[in-house]
Every structure is written in C-alpha cells, then in structure tokens.
C-alpha cells in the first residue's frame, strides 16, 4: 500500500475485542487486566520500527470521563441499596 508519492505505508492494527457490550461505562475486570499486555505489544511494534520511548518521570493522573461516576449510576446505586 502506498500513502502518496510512492512512499510505502506500513499499518499495524492492535486492539482488544469486547466480551460484552452492555450499556455502561468503564472497562470490565478482564479488559483492565489485559491493558498491560496490550501496551507491551504496542511498545514492541514501535521498537520494531525504530521508535524509542521512555516512562514519564512523573506519571500524570488520569482523568478519563468514562471512569467518572455518572449521576445516573449514582442514582441507580442508591435505588438498589434502598431495596
């Protein structure tokens, strides 16, 4: 495959399939456990292509919107707890 001007394009797709696609936020425990292996695979692929990387000196805090509890989930938890 060529991107433009005869330059070859090397594409590698790496992903993780889902076991369940229920309407909710966050990752399942299984998906969370696979994240390290997935990241290691990405880093291996980058290294094969001559890309270097390093750990951050001070890892930043994650602020993923899908990890925050939603108002709906809080109300649902309260409702279930009162039953």
C-alpha positions in Angstrom: 0.0 0.0 0.0 1.3 3.5 -0.8 0.3 6.6 1.0 1.4 9.2 -1.5 4.3 9.8 -3.9 5.3 6.2 -3.9 6.1 6.2 -0.1 5.2 2.8 1.3 2.6 2.8 4.2 3.2 0.3 7.0 0.0 -0.1 9.0 -0.3 -2.3 12.1 -3.7 -2.5 13.9 -3.6 -3.6 17.5 -6.8 -3.8 19.5 -8.8 -5.6 22.1 -12.2 -7.2 21.5 -15.0 -7.0 23.9 -16.7 -9.8 25.7 -19.8 -7.7 26.4 -21.2 -4.5 25.0 -23.7 -3.7 27.7 -24.7 -0.1 28.1 -22.4 1.1 30.8 -19.1 3.0 31.3 -15.7 1.7 32.3 -13.8 -1.4 31.5 -14.5 -4.9 32.7 -12.0 -6.5 35.0 -10.9 -8.8 32.2 -10.2 -5.8 30.0 -8.3 -3.9 32.7 -6.1 -7.0 33.2 -5.3 -7.1 29.5 -4.2 -3.4 29.3 -0.6 -4.1 30.3 -0.2 -6.8 27.7 -1.8 -4.6 25.1 0.6 -1.7 25.9 3.6 -4.0 25.8 2.5 -5.2 22.4 2.2 -1.6 21.1 5.7 -0.8 22.5 7.2 -3.9 20.8 5.7 -2.9 17.5 7.1 0.6 17.9 10.5 -0.7 18.8 10.5 -2.9 15.6 10.0 0.3 13.7 12.9 2.1 15.4 10.7 4.3 17.7 12.1 4.8 21.1 10.1 5.7 24.2 10.6 6.3 27.9 8.5 6.3 31.0 7.3 9.6 32.3 9.3 10.9 35.2 6.1 11.9 37.0 3.1 9.9 35.7 0.1 12.2 35.3 -3.3 11.5 36.9 -5.8 10.1 34.5 -9.0 12.0 34.0 -11.0 9.8 31.7 -14.6 11.0 31.5 -15.8 7.4 31.2 -14.3 6.4 34.5 -16.2 9.2 36.5 -19.4 8.0 38.2 -22.3 9.4 36.3 -25.4 10.9 38.0 -27.4 8.0 36.6 -25.1 5.4 38.1 -25.1 7.1 41.5 -29.0 7.2 41.5 -29.2 3.6 40.4 -26.8 2.5 43.2 -28.9 4.4 45.8 -32.0 2.9 44.4 -30.6 -0.6 44.6 -29.2 -0.1 48.1 -32.6 1.1 49.4 -34.4 -2.1 48.2 
